[in-house]
Amino acid sequence: MTRFALTVEFDGRPFMGWQRQPHGASVQGAIEDALHTITGEDATVHAAGRTDAGVHGLAMRAHVDVAKVITPFRLMEALNARLRPQPVAVLACEEVPDDWHARFSCLGRSYEYRIVNRRAPLTFERGLAWQVPQPLDAEAMAGAAQVLVGKHDFTTFRSVHCQSASPVKTLTRLGVRRVGDRVMVEAAARSFLHHQVRSMVGCLVLVGLGRWSVERLREALQAADRAQLGLNAPPDGLFFVAADY
């Protein structure tokens, strides 16, 4: 067996998420089906993280064990050929040691959330960003975001369907910056809870709209109560950006 590490880019709009599911298409399922066609093997692709339906990936890291003798380049080319026309592409493929694991060897994960802050409807970016037509104060959002940085009980920002053993996570970075009519939210941590990034972004948008104060955000965090969540952002603007090893 050879263990291959993959770097995968995908548009999440046609998928129910990364993980293979019985009730709809998934990114994992698309790659595993392509692998089966190429190798005849029922291989499992393990990823650095899971994504929800509609969430995108710029550089998801994954690994798979393959018995067939094949070079990384040939495997990458074959996968990309079999994946067409689905919006999934293998950007890189390399051999890694047998003890390297895309999920368990990962030391940190980064996400980016894209907001388009304008009144005109989205055209090219429909499904790839969250449109907020009312003016957003990105500086206020950036300041409020620092309340969430550090080690906290993020129950308020955790989906009721989250399977994590603990709601306590350490958020190492939560930045907000404006680029023209785009407001970008960048989050980094060793790991995240289900819906954590989307929930944090939703509440930061409330701050940017002037509906929430920094103190209200702090109270929501300290309440450790999902009922205190102000807003859960849609999946459209969320991108898995990087996994660190």
N, C-alpha and C positions, 0 to 999 in steps of 0.2 A: 504494500500500500504506500502511496505517496500522498502527503498532505499538501494541498495547495491553498494559499491565501488569495482571496479575491477582493478587489475593490470594485464596488458596484454602484452605478448611478441609475436612478429610476424616477419616473413620474408616477406618483402614487394614485392619480385620479382613477385609473381603471381597476385598482386593486382594493381588497378588503384589509390590506395591511401587509407587513412583511411575512408573518407566519402563515404557513399552510393551513387552510381551513376547509371544512367540508361544504360550506355554504357560499363559496365565492372564490374568485381568482386571487392569488397572492403572489408576491415577488418570489418568495422561497419556492413555491410550487412551480413557477415558470422556469426557474433555474434548474430545479431538480428534474423536471420533465425533459429539459434540453440535455442535461447530463445523461439521462437514461437513454435518450436517442443516440448520443455520441458513444457511450461506453457499454450500454446494455446493463449497467449496474443501478441498483436502487440506493443511491447515495443520499445522505442527509447533509444539507447545507446549514452550518451553524453561523449565526450572525452576531455582531457586537451588541446589537440591541434589537428590540421590536419596534415597529411603527404601526400607528393606527391607520384605518382606512382613510385614504386621501392625503396622507403625509408622504413627503418626498425624500429622496436620498441623493446627496451630491457625491458622497464617498463612503458608503456603508462598507465595513470590513466584514468578511466572512471566510469560512474555511470549509473544505470538503476533502474526504479521503477517497482516492481513486486507485483501483487495482490496475487498470489499463495503462500500458507504457505509453506516455505521451509527454511532450515538452510543455512548459507553461504557455509559451506563445501559441502553440497549436491548440491547446485547450481553450485559451481565450478566444482565438479566432473561430473555433468551432462553436463555442457557446454563443458568441455574438451572431453567427450565421443562423443558429437554430432559434434564437430569441426573437429575431425579426418576425413580424413588425411590432411586437410588443415594446413599450417604452422602457426597456431595461437594457443596460449595456455594461459589460465587464471592462473596466478601464485599465486594470492591471491584474496580473496573475504571476505568482511566484511560488517556488517550493519553500516550505518552512519545516522546522523540526516537528517530530511527532507529538511533542508536549506543548506545542504552541496552540492556543485556543482563542478563537476570535472573541468569545465572550469572557471567559475566565482569566485570560491574560491581559485583558484591557484595563488600563490604568485611568482612563478618563474619556468622556464623551462630550461632544459639542453639538449644539443645535443653533439654528438661526431661524428667526421668525420674521417674515416680510409683511409689512403693512404698507398699503398705498393710500396716502392721505389726500384724497381729492374727491370732488363731486362728480366728475365725468365717469361714466361706467368703465369697467375694465374691458379690454379687448384681448391683447396678446397674453395678459397675465391672469385671465379669468381661471380660477382654480389653482393658481400658483401664488396667490397673495390674498390678504384680507383687506378689502376696501373699507376704510372708515371715512365717510364724507365730511364729518365735522372736524374743524381744526384741532390738532393735537399739540400739546405742549411737550415736546420731546425732552426738553431740559428737566421739566418736572418729573417726567417718567424716569429719566436717568437717575435723578436724585432719590426718588422713592424706591427704585430697584435695589439700592444698597441695603435697605431694611431686610431684604430676603437673603442677602449673601451671608454665608457662614453655615454653621451646623444648627439645624432647627428641626422641630417636629412639623412636617409639611402636610399634616392631615387635611387641612383646609384646601390644599391644592392637589389633593389626591383623589382619583376616581374611586367610586365605591366598588369598582370591579378590579382594583389593583391587587396583584398577587404578591407584592413585596412583603417580606417578613416583618419589616419595620417601616414606620413613616418618617423616621429620622434620616435625613440626608445632609450632606455638606455641599452647598452650592459655592463653587470657587469663583464664579464670575457671572454677573448679570449686567450686561451693558446695553445702553440704548443710544442710538445715534440717528440723526436725520441726514439724508442725502437727497436734496430736492424735495419731491413730494413723497419720498420713501422714508419710512421709519423702520429701522432695523433693530431687532432685539437679539442679543447674542448671549447664550447660556452655556456654562461649562460646569461639569461635576463628574465625579467618578461614576455615578449612576443616578438615574432619575426614577421617580414614581410615575405610574400610569397617569397621563394627562397633566403632569406637573408643569411642564413648560407652557402648554396652552392655557392653563389656569392662571399662571403668573402673568402671562401676557394680557389676558383678559382684564385682570385687576389693574395692571399698569395703564391700560387704555382708559379705564375709568378715572385714573389720576390725570392722565393727559387731557381728558375731556372736562376736568374740573369737578367731577361728581364725587370723587373720593379724595381725601387728604392723605398725607403720608401717615398720619396717626391712625386713620381708618384702616389703612393697609397693615400697619403694625398690629392693630387689634385683631384683624382677621387672621393673621399668622399665629398670634398667641392664643387665639381661641381654640385652635386645633379641632375645628368643627367644619365639616364640608358645607353645612348649611350657611356658613358665613361667607362662602365664596360669592363674589359679586358677579363674575362673568367668566365663562369658559370660551376662549377664542376658538374659531373654527379650524379644522385641520389644514385648510388650503395653503396657508402661509408658512407651514412648518417644514423645515428641511433638516435632516440629519447631515451634519457637515463633516465630522471627523471622529475617529477613534484613535486614542493614543496608547502606545505600548512601550 
